[in-house]
Amino acid sequence: MIVVIGGGPAGIYASIEAAKRDAKVTLIEKEERIGGTCTLYGCVPTKSMLYPARIIDSLERLGGKGEISMTSIQALAKGSVERISKGIESTLESLGVNVIHERAYVRSGNVIVRNETLPSDSVIISTGTERDKENDMIYSEDLHEVDLSFKTVGIVGGDVGGLEAAWLLHTLGKE
């Protein structure tokens, strides 16, 4: 039995490859959905929100007019996240991977979930990263889930997430 802790890209890939080699696999993910930061909070929802904004921008550059509500864009992003996450989980289950949505702990070489020890011959820890979040700030990965009724915004940071958030918000009429 192989236990994989973390349902992001590394954990998904490890689980799939082990299952393809006839290993019995349990994947443990603390989130309600599978996919990790990119699928749940980063790349997927951001690109889902950028696509309609880009169409509006292109229409306006051609002299046309386009409008879309933030609620519609957020719904599109949430739908994309759900479809991809469910698709990943379905793929894992079709390969016989047991998926558990709980927090896992490793103590004295044992994997503990819900105060029970899981049997394992091997453990793969692929938990990714987490960052501390400051109160009263909206992060780029939150854009598809928070109230965006504000008119002005300041962007802190020039990484990909910050640049995409700035372009998206500007295209949708925010200062």
C-alpha positions as CSV (number, residue, x, y, z in Angstrom):
1,M,0.0,0.0,0.0
2,I,1.3,3.4,-1.0
3,V,-0.1,6.4,0.8
4,V,0.2,9.8,-0.9
5,I,-0.3,12.9,1.1
6,G,-1.2,15.9,-1.0
7,G,-3.6,16.1,-4.0
8,G,-1.7,18.7,-6.1
9,P,0.1,17.9,-9.4
10,A,2.9,15.9,-7.7
11,G,0.5,13.8,-5.6
12,I,-1.9,13.2,-8.5
13,Y,1.0,12.1,-10.8
14,A,2.5,9.8,-8.1
15,S,-0.9,8.2,-7.5
16,I,-1.6,7.7,-11.1
17,E,1.8,6.2,-11.9
18,A,1.7,3.9,-8.9
19,A,-1.8,2.7,-9.7
20,K,-0.8,2.0,-13.3
21,R,1.9,-0.3,-11.9
22,D,-0.8,-2.2,-10.0
23,A,0.0,-0.7,-6.6
24,K,-2.8,-0.2,-4.1
25,V,-2.8,3.6,-3.5
26,T,-4.6,5.9,-1.1
27,L,-4.3,9.7,-1.8
28,I,-5.1,12.0,1.1
29,E,-6.0,15.6,0.4
30,K,-7.0,18.1,3.1
31,E,-9.1,20.3,0.7
32,E,-12.6,19.3,-0.3
33,R,-11.4,19.2,-3.9
34,I,-8.4,17.6,-5.7
35,G,-5.9,19.7,-7.8
36,G,-3.7,21.8,-5.7
37,T,-3.0,25.5,-6.0
38,C,-3.0,25.7,-9.8
39,T,-6.3,23.9,-10.3
40,L,-8.2,25.3,-7.3
41,Y,-6.9,28.8,-6.9
42,G,-4.3,29.8,-9.5
43,C,-4.0,29.0,-13.2
44,V,-7.4,27.5,-13.9
45,P,-9.7,30.1,-12.3
46,T,-7.4,32.9,-13.4
47,K,-7.4,31.8,-17.1
48,S,-11.1,31.2,-16.9
49,M,-11.6,34.8,-15.9
50,L,-9.0,36.2,-18.3
51,Y,-10.5,34.6,-21.4
52,P,-13.9,36.5,-21.5
53,A,-12.0,39.7,-20.4
54,R,-9.7,39.3,-23.3
55,I,-12.7,39.0,-25.7
56,I,-14.1,42.2,-24.3
57,D,-10.8,43.9,-24.7
58,S,-10.5,42.7,-28.3
59,L,-14.0,43.9,-29.2
60,E,-13.3,47.3,-27.8
61,R,-10.0,47.6,-29.7
62,L,-12.0,46.9,-32.8
63,G,-14.5,49.7,-32.0
64,G,-17.1,47.4,-30.6
65,K,-18.7,47.2,-27.2
66,G,-18.7,44.3,-24.8
67,E,-19.9,43.8,-21.3
68,I,-19.9,41.0,-18.8
69,S,-20.6,41.0,-15.1
70,M,-18.0,40.1,-12.6
71,T,-20.5,37.5,-11.2
72,S,-20.6,35.8,-14.6
73,I,-16.9,35.7,-14.9
74,Q,-16.5,34.3,-11.3
75,A,-19.2,31.7,-12.0
76,L,-17.3,30.6,-15.1
77,A,-14.1,30.3,-13.1
78,K,-15.8,28.3,-10.3
79,G,-17.4,26.0,-12.9
80,S,-14.0,25.4,-14.5
81,V,-12.4,24.6,-11.2
82,E,-15.2,22.2,-10.3
83,R,-15.1,20.4,-13.7
84,I,-11.3,19.9,-13.7
85,S,-11.1,18.9,-10.0
86,K,-14.0,16.4,-10.4
87,G,-12.4,15.1,-13.6
88,I,-9.1,14.5,-11.8
89,E,-10.8,12.7,-9.0
90,S,-12.8,10.6,-11.4
91,T,-9.6,9.6,-13.2
92,L,-8.0,8.6,-9.9
93,E,-11.0,6.6,-8.8
94,S,-11.1,4.8,-12.2
95,L,-7.6,3.6,-11.6
96,G,-8.5,2.3,-8.2
97,V,-7.0,5.1,-6.1
98,N,-8.7,5.6,-2.8
99,V,-9.2,9.3,-2.2
100,I,-9.6,10.6,1.3
101,H,-10.5,14.3,1.9
102,E,-9.0,14.8,5.4
103,R,-5.9,16.1,7.0
104,A,-3.1,13.6,7.4
105,Y,-0.2,13.5,9.9
106,V,2.9,11.4,10.0
107,R,3.9,10.3,13.4
108,S,6.7,7.8,14.1
109,G,6.6,6.6,10.5
110,N,2.8,6.0,10.6
111,V,0.2,8.0,8.6
112,I,-2.7,9.1,10.8
113,V,-6.0,10.2,9.4
114,R,-9.1,10.8,11.7
115,N,-7.1,9.4,14.6
116,E,-6.6,6.1,12.8
117,T,-3.4,4.6,11.5
118,L,-3.4,3.8,7.8
119,P,-1.5,0.8,6.7
120,S,1.4,1.7,4.3
121,D,4.5,0.2,2.9
122,S,5.5,3.6,1.4
123,V,4.6,7.2,2.0
124,I,4.9,10.0,-0.5
125,I,4.6,13.4,0.9
126,S,3.7,16.0,-1.7
127,T,2.0,18.7,0.3
128,G,3.2,21.7,-1.8
129,T,3.4,25.1,-0.1
130,E,1.3,27.4,1.9
131,R,1.8,31.1,2.6
132,D,0.6,33.2,5.4
133,K,-2.2,35.6,4.4
134,E,-2.6,39.1,5.8
135,N,-6.1,40.1,6.9
136,D,-8.0,42.6,4.9
137,M,-6.1,41.8,1.7
138,I,-7.4,40.1,-1.4
139,Y,-5.0,37.7,-3.1
140,S,-4.9,36.9,-6.8
141,E,-6.1,33.4,-6.1
142,D,-9.1,34.8,-4.3
143,L,-10.5,36.8,-7.2
144,H,-12.9,34.1,-8.3
145,E,-14.5,33.8,-4.9
146,V,-14.7,37.3,-3.3
147,D,-16.9,40.4,-3.7
148,L,-15.4,42.5,-6.4
149,S,-17.7,45.5,-6.2
150,F,-14.9,47.9,-5.3
151,K,-13.9,50.6,-7.9
152,T,-10.2,51.1,-7.2
153,V,-7.5,48.6,-6.2
154,G,-3.8,48.6,-5.5
155,I,-1.8,45.6,-6.6
156,V,1.2,44.6,-4.5
157,G,3.7,42.3,-6.3
158,G,4.6,41.9,-9.9
159,D,4.6,38.1,-10.2
160,V,2.4,36.4,-12.8
161,G,-0.6,36.4,-10.4
162,G,-0.3,40.1,-9.7
163,L,0.1,41.0,-13.4
164,E,-2.8,38.9,-14.5
165,A,-5.0,40.3,-11.6
166,A,-4.1,43.8,-12.6
167,W,-4.9,43.3,-16.2
168,L,-8.1,41.5,-15.5
169,L,-9.3,44.1,-13.0
170,H,-8.3,47.0,-15.3
171,T,-10.0,45.4,-18.3
172,L,-13.2,45.0,-16.2
173,G,-13.2,48.7,-15.4
174,K,-11.4,48.9,-12.1
175,E,-8.9,51.7,-11.4
